[in-house]
Amino acid sequence: MQPQTITKKRSRFAFIGDIIGELRKVNWPSRRDTVRLTIMVLIVCLVVGIFLGALDYGFSELVARVLLGGG
């Protein structure tokens, strides 16, 4: 049992070392790119949210007028 435990511990440390090595190879975006893309995502989310809200409001009004017969 002892050799397997040592091998598992070594393989875990080797795995963590491999992860660190791969993270060093990653081409991380610059701060400017990160800020620019974050703002872009927020704007797209806002536009889609407004569009879906307007669509929901329109369908709610349609259902209220057609099916419920009121306004």
FENCORVEN-V516045 format. One record per helix or strand of 3 or more residues. SS is the DSSP state (helix for helix, strand for strand). FROM is the first residue (numbers start at 1). TO is the last residue. If there is no record, write none. Layout:
BEGIN
{{SS FROM TO} {SS FROM TO}}
END
This chain:
BEGIN
{{helix 2 25} {helix 31 66}}
END
